[in-house]
Amino acid sequence: MKKYLTLFILFVFGFSFSQQKQVQRATIAFLNVENLWDTVPSADYIDGTKDVNNPAFHRSVPLDSIKYLETTEEYKGPWSDELLKGKKVIRYQILADDFTANSAKNWNTEKYNQKLANEAKVISELGRQYTNDNPAIVGLIEVENRKVIEDLISHPLLAKSNYGIIHYNSYDARGIDIAIIYQKKRFTVSEFYKKELKIFDDEGKRSYTRDILVVKGLLDGEKIAVFMNHWPSRSGGEARSLPRRIAAATALKEEMDKLRAEDPNIKLFAMGDFNDDPVSPSLKKYLGAVGDPSELSDKSPYYNLMMKLYKGGVASLAYRDAPNLFDQIIVSKNLYSPEKLTKTYSVFKAEIFAPSYLVNSQGQWKGYPFRSWDGDRYTGGYSDHFPAVSVVQKEHVTNK
């Protein structure tokens, strides 16, 4: 009997020893790529023949391809540049002529490839010190179209991660969009859509901006949703433009609340350039994002991971010598855990990524982000914003 008891103890000990607790981590981050444009002149085509304030659809079209646009019941075509402008269904992107070889920027393939390499380098390093891997999910701001994203994820630093793309054209007059790339082996997309922002100016005319991109799926088997944002700018002044960002905050909260009501266990990440600081009314009051875990409750379920950094003096950009932390990540309360390690994903780390090569080291803009452009002069830099990063972790048991 003693012999069998000893064997049993040895078996249990051996089985326990063969099970090793490891940490599984994933980076969810985003960056403003500061006008990632290809070299092809483009225009915004909007089907505005029905209602110019509420276009039916939109897409970017190379100027030499206008004649290939589909015909409509109203006009059987073929389309021409003059006809489109006459019907108010085409807008030239404000920056379209800038990013061409004949412009003052002298934008060309060599510079474009360098820009792609710069952004790929940054993406490949987001959260790497904690995960030893490329990010699982990355939001992108200021991309011109899907083609530039395809070129980006084809770069050798990113290609091995086999990123998928989720992208919609926006109505933004500059022609800039938001998008999400994700590692297909880690994140399985179940649904994606855009939450349209309908914002109007003082005269009642629609002010076109970027919509909120919503992506749902499974991150390493756990249900999450990502909300990618690029809120209206402070053009015209902070106070005058605030109502536009309040409208964006209201729309974001409505969508986040909706998903939580449908599934209380889903974990939410809202991130992007909010063009407001964590303490601004849009984020603090209208979205209701709290700055301390102790404030989390059923009535206040959203936690701004950047509030602590903001109060510590961290900034993600500077404009006219005024530092701001516009680039933020906000999570649902079920992603916060006071324990260091749990069996489901919780936030391990949040930071503004600002290694030395992303920072101007001298001159008038010392300490500012090392951006790609100084007026029309290409500097070879990266962006006028620092990226925002979150790393989540959970207990991962493996049998040895």
C-alpha positions in Angstrom: 0.0 0.0 0.0 2.8 2.3 0.9 4.5 1.6 -2.5 1.3 2.5 -4.4 0.9 5.8 -2.4 4.4 6.8 -3.2 3.9 6.1 -6.9 0.6 8.2 -6.8 2.4 11.1 -5.1 5.2 11.0 -7.7 2.6 10.9 -10.5 0.8 13.9 -9.2 4.0 15.8 -8.6 5.2 14.9 -12.1 2.0 16.0 -13.8 2.0 19.3 -11.9 5.5 19.9 -12.8 4.8 19.2 -16.5 2.2 22.0 -16.4 4.0 25.3 -16.6 2.2 28.6 -16.2 3.4 31.1 -18.8 2.3 34.6 -19.7 0.6 35.2 -23.1 0.6 38.8 -24.2 -0.7 40.8 -27.1 -0.2 44.4 -28.2 -3.1 46.5 -29.4 -1.8 49.9 -30.6 -2.2 52.7 -33.1 -0.2 55.4 -34.8 -0.8 58.4 -36.9 1.3 57.8 -40.0 1.2 61.5 -41.1 -0.2 61.5 -44.6 0.8 58.1 -46.0 0.1 58.8 -49.6 1.0 57.1 -52.8 2.3 59.0 -55.9 -0.9 58.7 -57.9 -3.1 61.9 -58.2 -6.6 61.1 -56.9 -10.1 62.6 -56.5 -12.9 62.0 -54.1 -15.9 60.6 -56.0 -19.2 61.0 -54.1 -22.5 60.0 -55.5 -24.1 63.3 -54.5 -26.7 63.4 -57.3 -29.4 62.4 -54.7 -28.4 64.5 -51.7 -25.1 66.3 -51.5 -25.4 66.5 -47.7 -25.9 62.7 -47.4 -24.0 61.0 -50.2 -24.8 57.4 -51.0 -21.2 56.2 -51.2 -17.7 57.4 -51.7 -14.3 56.2 -52.9 -10.9 57.5 -54.1 -10.4 57.5 -57.8 -7.2 58.1 -59.8 -7.8 61.1 -62.1 -7.1 59.0 -65.2 -9.8 56.5 -64.2 -12.8 58.9 -63.9 -14.1 57.8 -67.3 -14.5 54.3 -65.9 -16.9 55.2 -63.2 -20.3 53.4 -63.2 -23.2 55.1 -64.8 -26.4 56.0 -63.0 -30.1 56.1 -63.8 -29.8 59.9 -64.1 -26.7 59.9 -66.3 -25.7 57.0 -68.6 -22.2 58.2 -69.1 -19.5 58.1 -69.9 -18.4 60.3 -67.0 -15.9 63.1 -67.6 -14.1 65.4 -65.2 -16.3 68.3 -66.3 -19.6 66.5 -65.9 -18.7 65.2 -62.4 -17.8 68.7 -61.2 -20.9 70.1 -62.7 -23.0 67.6 -60.8 -21.1 68.2 -57.5 -20.2 64.6 -57.3 -16.5 65.0 -57.3 -14.1 66.8 -55.0 -10.4 67.0 -55.5 -8.7 65.9 -52.3 -7.1 68.9 -50.7 -3.7 67.2 -50.6 -4.0 65.3 -53.9 -1.8 67.6 -55.9 0.8 67.8 -53.1 1.8 64.2 -53.2 2.9 64.0 -56.9 6.2 64.3 -58.6 5.4 67.7 -60.1 4.3 69.3 -56.8 6.4 71.5 -54.5 6.9 68.4 -52.3 8.4 66.5 -55.3 6.8 63.3 -54.0 8.2 60.3 -55.7 8.6 56.5 -55.4 11.9 56.7 -53.6 10.5 58.9 -50.8 7.3 56.8 -50.7 9.3 53.7 -50.1 11.3 55.4 -47.4 8.1 56.5 -45.8 6.8 52.9 -45.9 10.0 51.6 -44.3 9.8 54.2 -41.5 6.2 53.3 -40.6 6.9 49.6 -40.8 9.9 50.0 -38.4 7.7 51.8 -35.9 4.9 49.3 -36.1 7.3 46.4 -35.7 8.6 47.8 -32.4 5.2 48.6 -30.7 5.1 46.5 -27.6 7.9 44.3 -28.8 9.9 44.5 -25.6 6.9 43.0 -23.7 5.7 40.4 -26.4 8.7 39.7 -28.6 6.3 39.9 -31.5 4.7 42.4 -33.9 1.5 43.9 -32.6 -1.6 41.7 -32.8 -3.8 44.7 -33.8 -2.7 48.1 -35.1 -4.9 51.1 -35.9 -3.7 53.5 -38.6 -4.6 57.1 -39.0 -4.1 59.3 -42.1 -3.8 56.7 -44.8 -4.9 57.7 -48.3 -6.4 54.4 -49.5 -6.2 50.6 -49.2 -3.3 50.4 -51.6 -0.9 52.2 -49.3 -1.9 49.8 -46.5 -1.2 46.8 -48.7 2.2 48.3 -49.5 2.9 48.8 -45.8 2.0 45.3 -44.6 4.1 43.9 -47.5 7.3 45.4 -46.0 9.7 42.7 -44.8 9.4 43.8 -41.2 5.6 43.2 -41.2 5.0 40.6 -44.0 5.8 37.7 -41.7 2.9 38.6 -39.5 0.4 38.0 -42.3 -1.7 41.1 -41.5 -5.3 41.5 -42.7 -6.8 44.8 -43.5 -10.1 46.5 -42.6 -10.5 49.9 -44.2 -13.3 52.2 -45.4 -13.0 55.4 -47.4 -14.0 58.5 -45.4 -15.7 61.6 -46.6 -12.8 63.7 -45.2 -11.9 66.5 -47.7 -8.2 65.8 -47.2 -8.7 62.3 -48.5 -7.3 60.7 -45.3 -8.8 57.5 -43.8 -8.5 55.3 -40.8 -7.9 51.5 -40.9 -7.0 48.5 -38.8 -4.5 45.8 -39.6 -4.4 42.6 -37.6 -2.5 39.3 -37.4 -4.8 36.7 -38.9 -3.3 33.9 -36.8 -4.3 35.7 -33.5 -7.4 37.8 -34.3 -10.4 36.3 -36.1 -12.8 39.0 -37.3 -16.5 38.3 -36.9 -18.0 41.6 -37.9 -16.8 45.1 -39.0 -18.6 48.3 -39.9 -18.3 52.1 -39.7 -20.3 54.2 -37.3 -21.1 57.3 -39.4 -20.6 60.7 -37.9 -23.0 63.3 -39.2 -21.9 66.7 -38.1 -23.1 70.0 -39.3 -21.7 73.5 -39.1 -23.3 76.7 -37.9 -25.0 77.2 -41.2 -26.5 73.7 -41.2 -24.1 72.3 -43.9 -22.6 69.0 -43.3 -19.0 69.0 -42.1 -17.4 65.9 -43.5 -15.0 64.0 -41.2 -13.8 60.5 -40.4 -16.3 57.8 -39.3 -15.6 55.5 -36.3 -14.4 52.1 -37.5 -15.8 49.2 -35.4 -14.2 45.7 -35.5 -15.4 42.7 -33.5 -13.8 39.3 -33.2 -11.8 36.8 -31.2 -8.3 37.7 -29.9 -6.6 34.4 -29.0 -10.1 33.1 -28.4 -11.5 36.0 -26.4 -14.3 38.3 -27.6 -13.2 41.9 -28.1 -14.2 44.9 -30.1 -12.0 47.7 -31.3 -13.3 51.2 -32.1 -10.8 53.3 -34.2 -11.3 57.0 -34.1 -9.9 60.2 -35.7 -12.2 62.9 -34.3 -12.7 66.4 -35.8 -9.8 68.7 -35.5 -9.6 72.0 -33.5 -9.8 74.0 -36.7 -11.4 77.3 -35.9 -10.3 77.1 -32.2 -10.7 74.6 -29.4 -14.0 76.1 -28.0 -15.7 76.6 -31.4 -14.8 73.2 -32.6 -15.6 71.4 -29.4 -19.3 70.6 -30.3 -18.0 68.5 -33.2 -15.9 66.3 -30.9 -18.8 66.1 -28.4 -20.9 64.7 -31.2 -18.1 62.1 -31.9 -17.9 61.2 -28.2 -21.7 60.8 -28.1 -21.6 58.5 -31.1 -18.7 56.4 -29.7 -20.4 56.0 -26.3 -23.6 55.0 -27.9 -21.9 52.2 -29.9 -19.8 51.0 -27.0 -22.8 50.9 -24.7 -24.7 49.0 -27.4 -22.1 46.3 -27.7 -21.8 45.9 -23.9 -25.6 45.6 -23.6 -25.5 42.8 -26.2 -22.7 41.0 -24.5 -21.5 42.2 -21.1 -18.4 39.9 -21.4 -17.0 41.5 -24.5 -13.8 43.5 -24.0 -13.7 46.9 -25.6 -10.8 49.1 -26.9 -11.5 52.6 -28.1 -8.4 54.3 -29.5 -7.3 57.0 -31.8 -6.5 60.7 -32.2 -9.3 62.4 -30.3 -8.0 65.9 -30.8 -8.8 66.5 -27.1 -6.9 65.7 -23.9 -8.1 63.1 -21.4 -9.6 65.9 -19.2 -11.5 67.5 -22.1 -15.3 67.5 -21.8 -15.7 65.3 -24.8 -13.8 62.4 -23.2 -14.4 63.1 -19.5 -18.0 64.1 -19.5 -19.7 62.9 -22.7 -17.8 59.6 -23.2 -17.5 59.2 -19.4 -13.9 57.8 -19.5 -12.6 57.8 -16.0 -8.9 58.3 -15.1 -8.5 56.1 -12.1 -9.6 52.4 -11.7 -11.2 53.3 -8.4 -13.8 55.3 -10.3 -14.9 52.4 -12.5 -18.5 51.2 -11.9 -21.6 50.0 -13.9 -22.4 53.7 -14.6 -18.8 54.5 -15.5 -17.5 51.5 -17.3 -14.7 53.0 -19.4 -11.1 53.6 -18.2 -8.8 56.0 -20.0 -5.3 54.4 -19.9 -3.6 57.6 -20.7 -5.0 59.8 -17.9 -2.2 58.8 -15.5 0.4 59.6 -18.3 -1.3 62.9 -19.0 -1.1 64.0 -15.3 2.5 62.9 -15.3 3.3 65.4 -18.1 3.5 62.9 -21.0 2.4 64.3 -24.4 1.9 62.6 -27.8 2.3 65.8 -29.9 3.0 69.5 -29.6 1.5 72.3 -31.5 2.7 75.9 -31.2 4.7 74.9 -28.1 1.6 73.5 -26.4 2.0 69.8 -25.5 -1.1 67.6 -25.8 -2.0 64.0 -25.3 -4.6 63.5 -28.0 -3.6 59.9 -28.8 -5.3 57.7 -26.3 -6.6 54.2 -25.6 -9.8 53.7 -23.5 -10.9 50.3 -22.4 -13.9 48.7 -20.8 -13.7 47.9 -17.1 -13.5 44.2 -17.6 -10.0 44.7 -19.0 -8.8 46.1 -15.7 -7.7 43.7 -13.0 -6.0 44.5 -9.7 -4.4 41.1 -9.9 -1.1 40.9 -11.8 -2.2 37.9 -13.9 -5.5 36.4 -14.6 -6.8 33.6 -16.9 -8.4 36.1 -19.3 -6.9 39.2 -20.9 -6.4 42.3 -18.8 -4.2 45.4 -19.3 -0.6 44.9 -18.4 0.9 48.1 -19.8 0.0 51.4 -21.5 2.5 53.9 -22.9 3.2 56.5 -25.4 6.0 55.1 -27.6 8.7 57.7 -28.0 12.2 56.1 -28.5 15.0 58.5 -29.4 14.7 58.1 -33.2 11.1 59.4 -33.1 12.1 62.6 -31.3 13.8 65.7 -32.7 17.1 65.9 -30.9 18.0 69.5 -31.8 16.9 72.8 -33.3 13.6 74.7 -32.9 11.6 71.5 -32.6 13.8 69.7 -30.1 11.7 67.3 -28.1 8.9 67.3 -30.6 8.0 64.2 -32.7 10.3 63.8 -35.7 7.8 64.4 -38.4 8.0 63.6 -42.1 7.4 67.1 -43.3 8.6 70.6 -42.6 6.3 72.5 -45.0 7.1 71.0 -48.4 10.5 69.7 -47.4 10.5 65.9 -46.7 12.6 65.4 -43.6 12.8 61.6 -43.7 11.0 61.5 -40.3 8.1 59.4 -39.1 5.1 61.3 -37.8 3.9 64.4 -36.0 2.4 62.2 -33.3 3.9 59.5 -31.0 2.1 56.1 -31.1 -0.1 54.9 -28.3 0.3 51.4 -27.1 -1.5 48.9 -24.8 -0.3 45.5 -23.9 -2.7 42.9 -22.5 -1.7 39.6 -20.8 -3.2 36.5 -19.4 -2.1 33.2 -17.8 -1.3 30.6 -20.3 -0.9 27.0 -19.1 1.1 24.6 -21.3 1.8 20.9 -20.8 5.4 20.0 -20.9 
